[in-house]
Amino acid sequence: QVQLVESGGGLVQPGGSLRLSCAASGFTFPYYGIGWFRQAPGKEREGVSCINNSDGRTDYADSVKGRFTISRDNAKNTVYLQMNSLKPEDTAVYYCAPDRIPFRTCSLARGPTVFGPWGQGTQVTVSS
């Protein structure tokens, strides 16, 4: 069965960095774009970044451009999210998921419903 396992979250001070990992199994990973999303308490799930299956093309939310970098290692079935210059407003549970359509160019504009299934998430808290 499809499984996504996020890790790497934690408590960090403003201005700090974290690297999230998303380990995938149960599907042909190199065929699918992968997205990172986040959800803060009382808010809807929002797109953070996504990466195409093989050509390296990426998409970022305006709020994280220049601070976050998404990458993937198809040999390890893993996607990473390097988060730098973290702000308190980045506090949320971070989730990863594959695009539901293989080989499709990933786009956050389609919203979270075109991605899935979801992992359990990893908590990121940015606070002094």
Order of alpha helices (4+ residues) and beta strands (2+ residues): beta-beta-beta-beta-beta-beta-beta-beta-beta-beta
